[in-house]
Amino acid sequence: MFGIDRQVYYRKIKRRFNKQNKARLVVDMVLEIRQQMPRIGSKKLYYLLHQDLKALKIGRDKFIDILRANHLLITPKRSYHITTNSHHRFRKYTNQIIDLEINKPEQVWVSDITYIGKRDKPCYLSLITDAYSKKIVGYNVSDNLNTESSLAALRLAIKQRKNKDLILIHHSDRGLQYCASEYQKVLSKNRIKPSMTQNADPYENAVAERINGILKQEFNIDKYNKDLPIMKQIIKETVEIYNQKRPHYSNHMLTPNQMHQQNSLKMKTYKSKNTCKKVFASV
Protein backbone atom coordinates (compact mmCIF):
# COMPACT_ATOMS: atom_id res chain seq x y z
CA MET A 1 0.00 0.00 0.00
CA PHE A 2 2.93 2.38 0.74
CA GLY A 3 5.14 1.06 -2.06
CA ILE A 4 7.59 -0.56 0.38
CA ASP A 5 8.35 -4.25 0.44
CA ARG A 6 7.44 -5.95 3.74
CA GLN A 7 10.93 -7.47 4.09
CA VAL A 8 12.56 -4.06 3.62
CA TYR A 9 10.32 -2.61 6.31
CA TYR A 10 11.15 -5.28 8.88
CA ARG A 11 14.87 -5.23 8.01
CA LYS A 12 14.89 -1.50 8.74
CA ILE A 13 13.27 -2.07 12.14
CA LYS A 14 15.77 -4.83 12.91
CA ARG A 15 18.74 -2.62 11.94
CA ARG A 16 17.48 0.19 14.14
CA PHE A 17 17.03 -2.22 17.04
CA ASN A 18 20.59 -3.60 16.58
CA LYS A 19 22.07 -0.07 16.44
CA GLN A 20 20.27 0.91 19.61
CA ASN A 21 21.53 -2.22 21.37
CA LYS A 22 25.13 -1.52 20.28
CA ALA A 23 24.87 2.09 21.41
CA ARG A 24 23.54 0.94 24.77
CA LEU A 25 26.49 -1.43 25.19
CA VAL A 26 28.95 1.33 24.30
CA VAL A 27 27.38 3.75 26.79
CA ASP A 28 27.56 1.11 29.54
CA MET A 29 31.27 0.49 28.83
CA VAL A 30 32.03 4.22 28.87
CA LEU A 31 30.16 4.79 32.11
CA GLU A 32 32.03 1.89 33.73
CA ILE A 33 35.40 3.49 32.89
CA ARG A 34 34.19 6.92 33.98
CA GLN A 35 33.35 5.62 37.43
CA GLN A 36 37.11 5.82 38.10
CA MET A 37 38.10 8.48 35.54
CA PRO A 38 35.03 10.76 35.42
CA ARG A 39 36.11 13.09 32.61
CA ILE A 40 38.49 11.02 30.50
CA GLY A 41 38.34 12.14 26.87
CA SER A 42 36.86 10.34 23.88
CA LYS A 43 40.19 9.54 22.19
CA LYS A 44 41.55 7.75 25.23
CA LEU A 45 38.21 6.00 25.73
CA TYR A 46 38.41 4.75 22.14
CA TYR A 47 41.92 3.44 22.80
CA LEU A 48 40.87 1.64 26.01
CA LEU A 49 37.76 0.14 24.38
CA HIS A 50 39.30 -0.57 20.98
CA GLN A 51 39.00 -4.37 21.10
CA ASP A 52 35.41 -4.31 22.37
CA LEU A 53 34.41 -1.73 19.75
CA LYS A 54 36.11 -3.75 17.03
CA ALA A 55 34.02 -6.78 18.01
CA LEU A 56 30.90 -4.61 17.72
CA LYS A 57 32.13 -3.26 14.34
CA ILE A 58 32.11 0.31 15.63
CA GLY A 59 34.77 2.67 14.33
CA ARG A 60 36.13 5.87 15.80
CA ASP A 61 33.68 8.24 14.09
CA LYS A 62 30.68 6.12 15.01
CA PHE A 63 31.96 5.92 18.59
CA ILE A 64 32.17 9.72 18.76
CA ASP A 65 28.66 9.99 17.32
CA ILE A 66 27.31 7.67 20.06
CA LEU A 67 29.01 9.75 22.76
CA ARG A 68 27.65 12.96 21.28
CA ALA A 69 24.11 11.59 21.00
CA ASN A 70 24.23 10.56 24.67
CA HIS A 71 25.80 13.83 25.87
CA LEU A 72 29.01 12.07 26.94
CA LEU A 73 31.55 14.30 25.19
CA ILE A 74 33.74 16.28 27.56
CA THR A 75 34.21 20.05 27.35
CA PRO A 76 37.55 21.18 28.83
CA LYS A 77 37.37 23.61 31.73
CA ARG A 78 39.94 26.16 32.79
CA SER A 79 40.71 27.32 36.30
CA TYR A 80 43.72 29.18 37.65
CA HIS A 81 44.86 29.95 41.18
CA ILE A 82 48.20 31.53 42.04
CA THR A 83 50.12 29.41 44.58
CA THR A 84 53.64 30.65 43.78
CA ASN A 85 55.39 33.31 45.84
CA SER A 86 58.71 34.07 44.15
CA HIS A 87 59.35 37.30 46.07
CA HIS A 88 61.56 36.03 48.88
CA ARG A 89 65.13 36.20 50.18
CA PHE A 90 66.17 32.64 49.28
CA ARG A 91 68.46 31.74 46.41
CA LYS A 92 66.89 31.03 43.04
CA TYR A 93 68.50 28.46 40.73
CA THR A 94 68.91 28.43 36.95
CA ASN A 95 66.92 26.32 34.52
CA GLN A 96 68.88 23.09 33.91
CA ILE A 97 66.49 21.40 31.47
CA ILE A 98 66.13 23.94 28.63
CA ASP A 99 68.38 22.04 26.20
CA LEU A 100 68.25 18.69 27.98
CA GLU A 101 67.05 15.60 26.12
CA ILE A 102 64.97 13.54 28.54
CA ASN A 103 65.26 9.89 27.53
CA LYS A 104 64.81 7.79 30.68
CA PRO A 105 62.93 7.69 33.99
CA GLU A 106 64.45 9.26 37.10
CA GLN A 107 66.34 11.78 35.00
CA VAL A 108 64.12 14.81 35.69
CA TRP A 109 61.44 15.33 38.32
CA VAL A 110 59.08 18.27 37.99
CA SER A 111 57.29 19.77 40.98
CA ASP A 112 54.34 22.05 41.48
CA ILE A 113 51.64 23.01 43.98
CA THR A 114 48.00 23.31 42.93
CA TYR A 115 44.89 24.51 44.74
CA ILE A 116 42.18 21.85 45.12
CA GLY A 117 39.98 23.07 47.98
CA LYS A 118 37.11 25.46 48.56
CA ARG A 119 37.18 28.79 50.34
CA ASP A 120 35.86 27.40 53.63
CA LYS A 121 38.11 24.29 53.45
CA PRO A 122 41.27 25.22 51.51
CA CYS A 123 43.53 22.36 50.38
CA TYR A 124 46.78 22.36 48.45
CA LEU A 125 48.25 19.42 46.54
CA SER A 126 52.04 19.18 46.22
CA LEU A 127 53.10 16.96 43.34
CA ILE A 128 56.37 15.52 42.06
CA THR A 129 56.15 13.90 38.64
CA ASP A 130 58.72 12.03 36.58
CA ALA A 131 59.10 14.10 33.40
CA TYR A 132 59.81 11.08 31.18
CA SER A 133 57.04 8.70 32.26
CA LYS A 134 54.53 11.25 33.67
CA LYS A 135 54.30 9.05 36.76
CA ILE A 136 53.40 10.85 39.98
CA VAL A 137 56.21 9.70 42.27
CA GLY A 138 55.47 11.94 45.24
CA TYR A 139 52.45 13.85 46.53
CA ASN A 140 51.01 15.38 49.65
CA VAL A 141 47.80 17.20 50.59
CA SER A 142 47.84 20.01 53.13
CA ASP A 143 45.61 22.85 54.32
CA ASN A 144 48.45 25.37 54.02
CA LEU A 145 51.35 26.36 51.77
CA ASN A 146 54.11 25.61 54.25
CA THR A 147 57.38 24.11 53.05
CA GLU A 148 56.73 20.94 55.07
CA SER A 149 53.95 19.85 52.71
CA SER A 150 56.27 20.04 49.69
CA LEU A 151 58.96 18.26 51.69
CA ALA A 152 56.57 15.40 52.45
CA ALA A 153 55.97 14.93 48.70
CA LEU A 154 59.72 15.05 48.04
CA ARG A 155 60.52 12.48 50.72
CA LEU A 156 57.89 10.12 49.30
CA ALA A 157 59.42 10.48 45.84
CA ILE A 158 62.93 9.84 47.16
CA LYS A 159 61.68 6.77 49.03
CA GLN A 160 60.39 5.30 45.75
CA ARG A 161 63.52 6.20 43.76
CA LYS A 162 65.16 3.07 42.37
CA ASN A 163 68.48 4.11 40.86
CA LYS A 164 70.25 6.57 43.16
CA ASP A 165 73.43 6.51 41.04
CA LEU A 166 71.76 8.34 38.13
CA ILE A 167 72.04 12.10 37.88
CA LEU A 168 68.61 13.48 38.83
CA ILE A 169 67.36 17.03 38.30
CA HIS A 170 64.55 18.49 40.38
CA HIS A 171 62.74 21.17 38.33
CA SER A 172 60.22 23.58 39.84
CA ASP A 173 59.05 27.17 39.82
CA ARG A 174 60.77 29.78 42.00
CA GLY A 175 58.32 29.43 44.85
CA LEU A 176 59.31 29.94 48.45
CA GLN A 177 58.69 26.26 49.28
CA TYR A 178 61.30 25.02 46.76
CA CYS A 179 63.91 27.71 47.50
CA ALA A 180 63.67 27.23 51.27
CA SER A 181 66.82 26.03 53.02
CA GLU A 182 65.15 22.88 54.40
CA TYR A 183 64.02 21.82 50.93
CA GLN A 184 67.40 22.44 49.32
CA LYS A 185 69.16 20.53 52.12
CA VAL A 186 67.11 17.42 51.34
CA LEU A 187 67.93 17.76 47.62
CA SER A 188 71.63 18.18 48.35
CA LYS A 189 71.70 15.26 50.80
CA ASN A 190 70.25 12.96 48.11
CA ARG A 191 72.50 14.37 45.34
CA ILE A 192 69.63 15.89 43.39
CA LYS A 193 70.39 18.99 41.31
CA PRO A 194 67.95 21.91 41.66
CA SER A 195 66.52 23.59 38.56
CA MET A 196 63.98 26.40 38.39
CA THR A 197 61.95 28.34 35.85
CA GLN A 198 63.32 31.75 34.93
CA ASN A 199 60.06 33.48 34.00
CA ALA A 200 56.34 33.17 34.63
CA ASP A 201 55.97 31.19 31.40
CA PRO A 202 54.04 27.93 32.14
CA TYR A 203 55.88 26.22 29.26
CA GLU A 204 59.01 26.21 31.41
CA ASN A 205 57.26 23.69 33.66
CA ALA A 206 54.86 22.23 31.12
CA VAL A 207 54.74 18.66 32.43
CA ALA A 208 53.79 19.72 35.95
CA GLU A 209 51.12 22.10 34.62
CA ARG A 210 49.72 19.37 32.38
CA ILE A 211 49.44 16.85 35.23
CA ASN A 212 47.64 19.46 37.35
CA GLY A 213 45.16 19.95 34.51
CA ILE A 214 44.57 16.21 34.05
CA LEU A 215 43.84 15.64 37.73
CA LYS A 216 41.44 18.59 37.86
CA GLN A 217 39.71 18.24 34.49
CA GLU A 218 39.46 14.45 34.28
CA PHE A 219 39.31 13.40 37.93
CA ASN A 220 37.50 16.45 39.37
CA ILE A 221 39.81 16.60 42.40
CA ASP A 222 39.03 20.31 42.87
CA LYS A 223 35.25 19.76 43.09
CA TYR A 224 35.19 18.20 46.55
CA ASN A 225 34.54 20.17 49.72
CA LYS A 226 35.71 17.66 52.32
CA ASP A 227 37.84 17.69 55.44
CA LEU A 228 41.58 17.14 55.07
CA PRO A 229 41.66 13.38 55.96
CA ILE A 230 39.02 12.63 53.32
CA MET A 231 40.81 14.78 50.74
CA LYS A 232 44.03 12.85 51.42
CA GLN A 233 42.21 9.55 50.73
CA ILE A 234 40.62 10.95 47.56
CA ILE A 235 44.01 12.05 46.23
CA LYS A 236 45.62 8.72 47.14
CA GLU A 237 43.00 6.77 45.14
CA THR A 238 43.17 9.26 42.26
CA VAL A 239 46.96 9.00 41.98
CA GLU A 240 46.78 5.18 41.96
CA ILE A 241 44.20 5.17 39.16
CA TYR A 242 46.13 7.81 37.19
CA ASN A 243 49.44 5.93 37.44
CA GLN A 244 48.01 2.49 36.74
CA LYS A 245 45.20 3.01 34.23
CA ARG A 246 45.30 6.31 32.36
CA PRO A 247 47.12 6.16 28.97
CA HIS A 248 49.20 9.14 27.80
CA TYR A 249 49.76 10.28 24.20
CA SER A 250 53.28 11.34 25.14
CA ASN A 251 53.83 7.81 26.48
CA HIS A 252 52.77 6.21 23.19
CA MET A 253 49.47 5.37 24.93
CA LEU A 254 51.19 3.55 27.79
CA THR A 255 50.19 4.27 31.36
CA PRO A 256 52.70 6.15 33.55
CA ASN A 257 53.61 2.94 35.39
CA GLN A 258 54.24 1.09 32.11
CA MET A 259 56.35 3.94 30.73
CA HIS A 260 58.32 4.16 33.97
CA GLN A 261 59.36 0.51 33.78
CA GLN A 262 61.26 0.92 30.49
CA ASN A 263 63.61 3.41 28.86
CA SER A 264 63.69 2.41 25.19
CA LEU A 265 60.83 4.60 23.95
CA LYS A 266 61.56 8.19 23.02
CA MET A 267 59.47 10.74 24.87
CA LYS A 268 57.24 12.81 22.59
CA THR A 269 57.92 16.54 22.75
CA TYR A 270 56.66 19.76 21.24
CA LYS A 271 58.21 23.16 20.76
CA SER A 272 57.20 26.03 22.98
CA LYS A 273 54.81 28.55 21.47
CA ASN A 274 57.25 31.28 22.48
CA THR A 275 59.65 30.97 19.57
CA CYS A 276 62.20 33.35 21.06
CA LYS A 277 63.12 30.68 23.61
CA LYS A 278 64.73 27.36 22.85
CA VAL A 279 62.49 25.47 25.22
CA PHE A 280 61.14 22.02 24.57
CA ALA A 281 58.60 20.44 26.87
CA SER A 282 56.83 17.10 26.96
CA VAL A 283 53.27 16.67 25.79
C-alpha positions as CSV (number, residue, x, y, z in Angstrom):
1,M,0.0,0.0,0.0
2,F,2.9,2.4,0.7
3,G,5.1,1.1,-2.1
4,I,7.6,-0.6,0.4
5,D,8.4,-4.3,0.4
6,R,7.4,-5.9,3.7
7,Q,10.9,-7.5,4.1
8,V,12.6,-4.1,3.6
9,Y,10.3,-2.6,6.3
10,Y,11.2,-5.3,8.9
11,R,14.9,-5.2,8.0
12,K,14.9,-1.5,8.7
13,I,13.3,-2.1,12.1
14,K,15.8,-4.8,12.9
15,R,18.7,-2.6,11.9
16,R,17.5,0.2,14.1
17,F,17.0,-2.2,17.0
18,N,20.6,-3.6,16.6
19,K,22.1,-0.1,16.4
20,Q,20.3,0.9,19.6
21,N,21.5,-2.2,21.4
22,K,25.1,-1.5,20.3
23,A,24.9,2.1,21.4
24,R,23.5,0.9,24.8
25,L,26.5,-1.4,25.2
26,V,29.0,1.3,24.3
27,V,27.4,3.7,26.8
28,D,27.6,1.1,29.5
29,M,31.3,0.5,28.8
30,V,32.0,4.2,28.9
31,L,30.2,4.8,32.1
32,E,32.0,1.9,33.7
33,I,35.4,3.5,32.9
34,R,34.2,6.9,34.0
35,Q,33.4,5.6,37.4
36,Q,37.1,5.8,38.1
37,M,38.1,8.5,35.5
38,P,35.0,10.8,35.4
39,R,36.1,13.1,32.6
40,I,38.5,11.0,30.5
41,G,38.3,12.1,26.9
42,S,36.9,10.3,23.9
43,K,40.2,9.5,22.2
44,K,41.6,7.7,25.2
45,L,38.2,6.0,25.7
46,Y,38.4,4.8,22.1
47,Y,41.9,3.4,22.8
48,L,40.9,1.6,26.0
49,L,37.8,0.1,24.4
50,H,39.3,-0.6,21.0
51,Q,39.0,-4.4,21.1
52,D,35.4,-4.3,22.4
53,L,34.4,-1.7,19.8
54,K,36.1,-3.8,17.0
55,A,34.0,-6.8,18.0
56,L,30.9,-4.6,17.7
57,K,32.1,-3.3,14.3
58,I,32.1,0.3,15.6
59,G,34.8,2.7,14.3
60,R,36.1,5.9,15.8
61,D,33.7,8.2,14.1
62,K,30.7,6.1,15.0
63,F,32.0,5.9,18.6
64,I,32.2,9.7,18.8
65,D,28.7,10.0,17.3
66,I,27.3,7.7,20.1
67,L,29.0,9.7,22.8
68,R,27.7,13.0,21.3
69,A,24.1,11.6,21.0
70,N,24.2,10.6,24.7
71,H,25.8,13.8,25.9
72,L,29.0,12.1,26.9
73,L,31.5,14.3,25.2
74,I,33.7,16.3,27.6
75,T,34.2,20.1,27.3
76,P,37.5,21.2,28.8
77,K,37.4,23.6,31.7
78,R,39.9,26.2,32.8
79,S,40.7,27.3,36.3
80,Y,43.7,29.2,37.6
81,H,44.9,29.9,41.2
82,I,48.2,31.5,42.0
83,T,50.1,29.4,44.6
84,T,53.6,30.7,43.8
85,N,55.4,33.3,45.8
86,S,58.7,34.1,44.2
87,H,59.4,37.3,46.1
88,H,61.6,36.0,48.9
89,R,65.1,36.2,50.2
90,F,66.2,32.6,49.3
91,R,68.5,31.7,46.4
92,K,66.9,31.0,43.0
93,Y,68.5,28.5,40.7
94,T,68.9,28.4,37.0
95,N,66.9,26.3,34.5
96,Q,68.9,23.1,33.9
97,I,66.5,21.4,31.5
98,I,66.1,23.9,28.6
99,D,68.4,22.0,26.2
100,L,68.2,18.7,28.0
101,E,67.1,15.6,26.1
102,I,65.0,13.5,28.5
103,N,65.3,9.9,27.5
104,K,64.8,7.8,30.7
105,P,62.9,7.7,34.0
106,E,64.4,9.3,37.1
107,Q,66.3,11.8,35.0
108,V,64.1,14.8,35.7
109,W,61.4,15.3,38.3
110,V,59.1,18.3,38.0
111,S,57.3,19.8,41.0
112,D,54.3,22.1,41.5
113,I,51.6,23.0,44.0
114,T,48.0,23.3,42.9
115,Y,44.9,24.5,44.7
116,I,42.2,21.9,45.1
117,G,40.0,23.1,48.0
118,K,37.1,25.5,48.6
119,R,37.2,28.8,50.3
120,D,35.9,27.4,53.6
121,K,38.1,24.3,53.5
122,P,41.3,25.2,51.5
123,C,43.5,22.4,50.4
124,Y,46.8,22.4,48.5
125,L,48.3,19.4,46.5
126,S,52.0,19.2,46.2
127,L,53.1,17.0,43.3
128,I,56.4,15.5,42.1
129,T,56.2,13.9,38.6
130,D,58.7,12.0,36.6
131,A,59.1,14.1,33.4
132,Y,59.8,11.1,31.2
133,S,57.0,8.7,32.3
134,K,54.5,11.3,33.7
135,K,54.3,9.1,36.8
136,I,53.4,10.9,40.0
137,V,56.2,9.7,42.3
138,G,55.5,11.9,45.2
139,Y,52.5,13.9,46.5
140,N,51.0,15.4,49.7
141,V,47.8,17.2,50.6
142,S,47.8,20.0,53.1
143,D,45.6,22.8,54.3
144,N,48.4,25.4,54.0
145,L,51.3,26.4,51.8
146,N,54.1,25.6,54.2
147,T,57.4,24.1,53.1
148,E,56.7,20.9,55.1
149,S,53.9,19.9,52.7
150,S,56.3,20.0,49.7
151,L,59.0,18.3,51.7
152,A,56.6,15.4,52.4
153,A,56.0,14.9,48.7
154,L,59.7,15.1,48.0
155,R,60.5,12.5,50.7
156,L,57.9,10.1,49.3
157,A,59.4,10.5,45.8
158,I,62.9,9.8,47.2
159,K,61.7,6.8,49.0
160,Q,60.4,5.3,45.7
161,R,63.5,6.2,43.8
162,K,65.2,3.1,42.4
163,N,68.5,4.1,40.9
164,K,70.3,6.6,43.2
165,D,73.4,6.5,41.0
166,L,71.8,8.3,38.1
167,I,72.0,12.1,37.9
168,L,68.6,13.5,38.8
169,I,67.4,17.0,38.3
170,H,64.5,18.5,40.4
171,H,62.7,21.2,38.3
172,S,60.2,23.6,39.8
173,D,59.1,27.2,39.8
174,R,60.8,29.8,42.0
175,G,58.3,29.4,44.8
176,L,59.3,29.9,48.5
177,Q,58.7,26.3,49.3
178,Y,61.3,25.0,46.8
179,C,63.9,27.7,47.5
180,A,63.7,27.2,51.3
181,S,66.8,26.0,53.0
182,E,65.2,22.9,54.4
183,Y,64.0,21.8,50.9
184,Q,67.4,22.4,49.3
185,K,69.2,20.5,52.1
186,V,67.1,17.4,51.3
187,L,67.9,17.8,47.6
188,S,71.6,18.2,48.3
189,K,71.7,15.3,50.8
190,N,70.3,13.0,48.1
191,R,72.5,14.4,45.3
192,I,69.6,15.9,43.4
193,K,70.4,19.0,41.3
194,P,67.9,21.9,41.7
195,S,66.5,23.6,38.6
196,M,64.0,26.4,38.4
197,T,62.0,28.3,35.9
198,Q,63.3,31.7,34.9
199,N,60.1,33.5,34.0
200,A,56.3,33.2,34.6
201,D,56.0,31.2,31.4
202,P,54.0,27.9,32.1
203,Y,55.9,26.2,29.3
204,E,59.0,26.2,31.4
205,N,57.3,23.7,33.7
206,A,54.9,22.2,31.1
207,V,54.7,18.7,32.4
208,A,53.8,19.7,35.9
209,E,51.1,22.1,34.6
210,R,49.7,19.4,32.4
211,I,49.4,16.9,35.2
212,N,47.6,19.5,37.4
213,G,45.2,20.0,34.5
214,I,44.6,16.2,34.1
215,L,43.8,15.6,37.7
216,K,41.4,18.6,37.9
217,Q,39.7,18.2,34.5
218,E,39.5,14.5,34.3
219,F,39.3,13.4,37.9
220,N,37.5,16.5,39.4
221,I,39.8,16.6,42.4
222,D,39.0,20.3,42.9
223,K,35.3,19.8,43.1
224,Y,35.2,18.2,46.5
225,N,34.5,20.2,49.7
226,K,35.7,17.7,52.3
227,D,37.8,17.7,55.4
228,L,41.6,17.1,55.1
229,P,41.7,13.4,56.0
230,I,39.0,12.6,53.3
231,M,40.8,14.8,50.7
232,K,44.0,12.8,51.4
233,Q,42.2,9.6,50.7
234,I,40.6,11.0,47.6
235,I,44.0,12.1,46.2
236,K,45.6,8.7,47.1
237,E,43.0,6.8,45.1
238,T,43.2,9.3,42.3
239,V,47.0,9.0,42.0
240,E,46.8,5.2,42.0
241,I,44.2,5.2,39.2
242,Y,46.1,7.8,37.2
243,N,49.4,5.9,37.4
244,Q,48.0,2.5,36.7
245,K,45.2,3.0,34.2
246,R,45.3,6.3,32.4
247,P,47.1,6.2,29.0
248,H,49.2,9.1,27.8
249,Y,49.8,10.3,24.2
250,S,53.3,11.3,25.1
251,N,53.8,7.8,26.5
252,H,52.8,6.2,23.2
253,M,49.5,5.4,24.9
254,L,51.2,3.5,27.8
255,T,50.2,4.3,31.4
256,P,52.7,6.2,33.5
257,N,53.6,2.9,35.4
258,Q,54.2,1.1,32.1
259,M,56.3,3.9,30.7
260,H,58.3,4.2,34.0
261,Q,59.4,0.5,33.8
262,Q,61.3,0.9,30.5
263,N,63.6,3.4,28.9
264,S,63.7,2.4,25.2
265,L,60.8,4.6,23.9
266,K,61.6,8.2,23.0
267,M,59.5,10.7,24.9
268,K,57.2,12.8,22.6
269,T,57.9,16.5,22.7
270,Y,56.7,19.8,21.2
271,K,58.2,23.2,20.8
272,S,57.2,26.0,23.0
273,K,54.8,28.6,21.5
274,N,57.2,31.3,22.5
275,T,59.6,31.0,19.6
276,C,62.2,33.3,21.1
277,K,63.1,30.7,23.6
278,K,64.7,27.4,22.8
279,V,62.5,25.5,25.2
280,F,61.1,22.0,24.6
281,A,58.6,20.4,26.9
282,S,56.8,17.1,27.0
283,V,53.3,16.7,25.8
